Amino acid sequence: SDIDANTITSLAALILLITIYQALNILKFIANYIVAKCSTIRSVILVLLLCSFFGSMFFTNDVAILTLVPIVFSIAQKINLPKILTIS
């Protein structure tokens, strides 16, 4: 009774959708766009923070995090930023 099948199914579908977006390089495009528009690392982190803030307001926290973590990994790889610093 504690396990909600609808929630687990929804999160699995979200993970599958994010994986498809990653395979289509949509998340990499978003990461490249953010890096191109921001001039400093501080502004990149600010944009990610604001995306997380507003994403958590419109959706739930887990949806915002599951969506932003692959984008953060792409950005961190592109500008040599420590991944743990930006996620924590």
C-alpha positions as protocol buffer text, in pm:
chain_id: "A"
residue {
  index: 1
  type: SER
  ca { x: 0 y: 0 z: 0 }
}
residue {
  index: 2
  type: ASP
  ca { x: 301 y: 232 z: 42 }
}
residue {
  index: 3
  type: ILE
  ca { x: 417 y: 183 z: -316 }
}
residue {
  index: 4
  type: ASP
  ca { x: 229 y: 391 z: -569 }
}
residue {
  index: 5
  type: ALA
  ca { x: 248 y: 230 z: -913 }
}
residue {
  index: 6
  type: ASN
  ca { x: 134 y: 548 z: -1089 }
}
residue {
  index: 7
  type: THR
  ca { x: 423 y: 750 z: -945 }
}
residue {
  index: 8
  type: ILE
  ca { x: 679 y: 483 z: -1032 }
}
residue {
  index: 9
  type: THR
  ca { x: 540 y: 455 z: -1384 }
}
residue {
  index: 10
  type: SER
  ca { x: 547 y: 832 z: -1430 }
}
residue {
  index: 11
  type: LEU
  ca { x: 908 y: 860 z: -1313 }
}
residue {
  index: 12
  type: ALA
  ca { x: 1012 y: 568 z: -1535 }
}
residue {
  index: 13
  type: ALA
  ca { x: 846 y: 737 z: -1832 }
}
residue {
  index: 14
  type: LEU
  ca { x: 1026 y: 1063 z: -1747 }
}
residue {
  index: 15
  type: ILE
  ca { x: 1362 y: 885 z: -1729 }
}
residue {
  index: 16
  type: LEU
  ca { x: 1288 y: 719 z: -2064 }
}
residue {
  index: 17
  type: LEU
  ca { x: 1195 y: 1055 z: -2217 }
}
residue {
  index: 18
  type: ILE
  ca { x: 1513 y: 1219 z: -2087 }
}
residue {
  index: 19
  type: THR
  ca { x: 1716 y: 929 z: -2228 }
}
residue {
  index: 20
  type: ILE
  ca { x: 1552 y: 977 z: -2568 }
}
residue {
  index: 21
  type: TYR
  ca { x: 1624 y: 1351 z: -2555 }
}
residue {
  index: 22
  type: GLN
  ca { x: 1983 y: 1273 z: -2467 }
}
residue {
  index: 23
  type: ALA
  ca { x: 2013 y: 1029 z: -2759 }
}
residue {
  index: 24
  type: LEU
  ca { x: 1873 y: 1295 z: -2994 }
}
residue {
  index: 25
  type: ASN
  ca { x: 2129 y: 1548 z: -2858 }
}
residue {
  index: 26
  type: ILE
  ca { x: 1853 y: 1786 z: -2750 }
}
residue {
  index: 27
  type: LEU
  ca { x: 2000 y: 1817 z: -2401 }
}
residue {
  index: 28
  type: LYS
  ca { x: 2345 y: 1882 z: -2549 }
}
residue {
  index: 29
  type: PHE
  ca { x: 2192 y: 2156 z: -2766 }
}
residue {
  index: 30
  type: ILE
  ca { x: 2038 y: 2318 z: -2457 }
}
residue {
  index: 31
  type: ALA
  ca { x: 2371 y: 2294 z: -2274 }
}
residue {
  index: 32
  type: ASN
  ca { x: 2558 y: 2449 z: -2567 }
}
residue {
  index: 33
  type: TYR
  ca { x: 2300 y: 2727 z: -2587 }
}
residue {
  index: 34
  type: ILE
  ca { x: 2338 y: 2809 z: -2218 }
}
residue {
  index: 35
  type: VAL
  ca { x: 2718 y: 2812 z: -2244 }
}
residue {
  index: 36
  type: ALA
  ca { x: 2708 y: 3029 z: -2558 }
}
residue {
  index: 37
  type: LYS
  ca { x: 2478 y: 3289 z: -2401 }
}
residue {
  index: 38
  type: CYS
  ca { x: 2662 y: 3311 z: -2068 }
}
residue {
  index: 39
  type: SER
  ca { x: 2994 y: 3493 z: -2046 }
}
residue {
  index: 40
  type: THR
  ca { x: 3121 y: 3360 z: -1712 }
}
residue {
  index: 41
  type: ILE
  ca { x: 3099 y: 3040 z: -1511 }
}
residue {
  index: 42
  type: ARG
  ca { x: 2908 y: 3232 z: -1246 }
}
residue {
  index: 43
  type: SER
  ca { x: 2637 y: 3324 z: -1496 }
}
residue {
  index: 44
  type: VAL
  ca { x: 2615 y: 2961 z: -1614 }
}
residue {
  index: 45
  type: ILE
  ca { x: 2560 y: 2846 z: -1256 }
}
residue {
  index: 46
  type: LEU
  ca { x: 2305 y: 3125 z: -1205 }
}
residue {
  index: 47
  type: VAL
  ca { x: 2109 y: 3013 z: -1513 }
}
residue {
  index: 48
  type: LEU
  ca { x: 2113 y: 2653 z: -1389 }
}
residue {
  index: 49
  type: LEU
  ca { x: 2001 y: 2765 z: -1046 }
}
residue {
  index: 50
  type: LEU
  ca { x: 1715 y: 2968 z: -1190 }
}
residue {
  index: 51
  type: CYS
  ca { x: 1611 y: 2679 z: -1416 }
}
residue {
  index: 52
  type: SER
  ca { x: 1606 y: 2453 z: -1113 }
}
residue {
  index: 53
  type: PHE
  ca { x: 1413 y: 2710 z: -909 }
}
residue {
  index: 54
  type: PHE
  ca { x: 1142 y: 2773 z: -1166 }
}
residue {
  index: 55
  type: GLY
  ca { x: 1131 y: 2409 z: -1275 }
}
residue {
  index: 56
  type: SER
  ca { x: 1067 y: 2306 z: -916 }
}
residue {
  index: 57
  type: MET
  ca { x: 787 y: 2562 z: -891 }
}
residue {
  index: 58
  type: PHE
  ca { x: 604 y: 2440 z: -1200 }
}
residue {
  index: 59
  type: PHE
  ca { x: 686 y: 2070 z: -1162 }
}
residue {
  index: 60
  type: THR
  ca { x: 797 y: 1861 z: -868 }
}
residue {
  index: 61
  type: ASN
  ca { x: 1153 y: 1863 z: -739 }
}
residue {
  index: 62
  type: ASP
  ca { x: 1236 y: 1518 z: -872 }
}
residue {
  index: 63
  type: VAL
  ca { x: 1119 y: 1608 z: -1224 }
}
residue {
  index: 64
  type: ALA
  ca { x: 1331 y: 1924 z: -1223 }
}
residue {
  index: 65
  type: ILE
  ca { x: 1636 y: 1737 z: -1097 }
}
residue {
  index: 66
  type: LEU
  ca { x: 1598 y: 1446 z: -1338 }
}
residue {
  index: 67
  type: THR
  ca { x: 1577 y: 1693 z: -1623 }
}
residue {
  index: 68
  type: LEU
  ca { x: 1861 y: 1925 z: -1521 }
}
residue {
  index: 69
  type: VAL
  ca { x: 2129 y: 1675 z: -1413 }
}
residue {
  index: 70
  type: PRO
  ca { x: 2208 y: 1555 z: -1769 }
}
residue {
  index: 71
  type: ILE
  ca { x: 2224 y: 1918 z: -1883 }
}
residue {
  index: 72
  type: VAL
  ca { x: 2460 y: 1999 z: -1595 }
}
residue {
  index: 73
  type: PHE
  ca { x: 2681 y: 1704 z: -1690 }
}
residue {
  index: 74
  type: SER
  ca { x: 2700 y: 1828 z: -2049 }
}
residue {
  index: 75
  type: ILE
  ca { x: 2785 y: 2181 z: -1938 }
}
residue {
  index: 76
  type: ALA
  ca { x: 3043 y: 2058 z: -1687 }
}
residue {
  index: 77
  type: GLN
  ca { x: 3209 y: 1849 z: -1954 }
}
residue {
  index: 78
  type: LYS
  ca { x: 3215 y: 2141 z: -2199 }
}
residue {
  index: 79
  type: ILE
  ca { x: 3365 y: 2405 z: -1968 }
}
residue {
  index: 80
  type: ASN
  ca { x: 3569 y: 2175 z: -1738 }
}
residue {
  index: 81
  type: LEU
  ca { x: 3358 y: 2244 z: -1433 }
}
residue {
  index: 82
  type: PRO
  ca { x: 3355 y: 1998 z: -1140 }
}
residue {
  index: 83
  type: LYS
  ca { x: 3028 y: 1806 z: -1164 }
}
residue {
  index: 84
  type: ILE
  ca { x: 2982 y: 1767 z: -789 }
}
residue {
  index: 85
  type: LEU
  ca { x: 3020 y: 2142 z: -734 }
}
residue {
  index: 86
  type: THR
  ca { x: 2730 y: 2229 z: -962 }
}
residue {
  index: 87
  type: ILE
  ca { x: 2497 y: 1948 z: -853 }
}
residue {
  index: 88
  type: SER
  ca { x: 2534 y: 1999 z: -479 }
}
